[in-house]
């Protein structure tokens, strides 16, 4: 149970994006969520691959990620689901952390990771 009293606010930024590609298994995206403010943040993380031609493909989604007060940092790793034929050696990943409210989602932060 979370009890909120008063006029509270929070923001969250994405930092330290890194892609770890293993010889076997799915590639893993590592990142840090940095919370600022007086309340917890709770939301969904999505990852899209964008090719050099602009084609956008969802390669990851995790619902219900939280950074609770008093913590200000959460380190997170997520395996990506890369469709056959998609090469993560070029293009970019677009990572978005947004509020879980589907009716009116608030985007806390969005970052791009250029792929080599």
C-alpha positions in Angstrom: 0.0 0.0 0.0 1.3 3.4 -0.9 -0.2 6.5 0.9 0.4 9.9 -0.7 -0.2 13.1 1.2 0.3 16.5 -0.2 1.4 17.9 -3.5 4.0 15.3 -4.7 5.8 15.2 -8.0 8.4 13.0 -9.6 10.4 12.6 -12.8 12.6 9.9 -14.2 15.4 9.8 -16.7 17.0 6.9 -18.5 20.8 6.6 -18.3 23.8 4.3 -18.9 22.2 2.5 -22.0 24.3 -0.4 -23.1 23.6 -3.4 -25.4 25.2 -6.7 -24.4 25.3 -9.2 -27.2 26.2 -12.7 -26.2 27.3 -15.5 -28.6 24.3 -17.6 -27.5 20.9 -16.3 -26.4 19.1 -13.0 -26.8 20.9 -9.7 -26.6 20.4 -7.9 -23.3 19.7 -4.1 -22.9 21.1 -2.7 -19.7 20.1 0.7 -18.3 19.6 2.8 -15.2 16.4 4.6 -14.2 17.1 7.8 -12.3 14.2 9.1 -10.2 13.9 12.6 -8.9 11.2 14.1 -6.8 9.0 13.3 -3.8 7.1 10.3 -5.0 7.7 6.9 -6.6 7.5 6.3 -10.3 5.8 3.3 -11.9 5.6 2.6 -15.6 6.4 0.5 -18.7 9.6 0.3 -20.6 9.5 -0.3 -24.4 12.3 -0.8 -26.9 12.0 -0.3 -30.6 14.7 -1.0 -33.2 14.8 1.6 -36.0 16.7 0.7 -39.1 18.7 3.2 -41.3 15.6 3.2 -43.6 13.3 4.2 -40.8 11.5 0.9 -40.3 10.5 0.6 -36.7 10.1 -2.8 -34.9 9.3 -3.4 -31.3 12.0 -5.7 -29.8 11.1 -5.4 -26.1 8.5 -4.4 -23.5 8.3 -4.7 -19.8 5.3 -3.6 -17.8 5.2 -2.5 -14.2 8.7 -1.2 -13.4 8.9 0.9 -10.3 11.5 3.1 -8.6 10.1 3.5 -5.1 11.1 6.2 -2.7 13.5 6.7 -1.0 15.5 5.0 -3.8 16.7 7.3 -6.6 18.3 4.7 -8.9 17.2 1.3 -10.4 19.5 -0.7 -12.5 17.6 -2.8 -15.0 18.4 -5.5 -17.6 16.0 -6.9 -20.2 16.4 -9.5 -22.9 15.4 -8.3 -26.4 13.3 -10.3 -28.8 14.9 -9.7 -32.2 13.0 -11.1 -35.2 14.8 -13.2 -37.7 16.5 -11.1 -40.3 17.0 -8.1 -38.1 20.6 -7.1 -37.5 21.4 -5.1 -34.4 24.8 -4.1 -35.9 23.3 -1.0 -37.5 20.5 1.4 -36.9 19.4 2.4 -33.4 17.4 1.4 -30.4 14.7 3.8 -29.1 14.1 3.2 -25.4 11.0 4.8 -23.7 9.9 4.8 -20.1 6.3 5.9 -19.7 3.6 6.0 -17.0 1.4 2.9 -16.9 -1.8 4.9 -17.3 -3.0 3.7 -20.7 -5.7 6.4 -21.0 -3.2 9.3 -20.9 0.4 7.9 -20.7 3.1 10.4 -19.6 6.5 9.7 -21.1 9.0 10.1 -18.4 12.0 9.8 -20.8 13.1 8.5 -24.2 16.7 7.8 -25.2 18.3 6.5 -28.4 21.2 4.1 -28.5 23.1 4.2 -31.8 24.2 0.7 -32.9 27.7 0.2 -34.3 
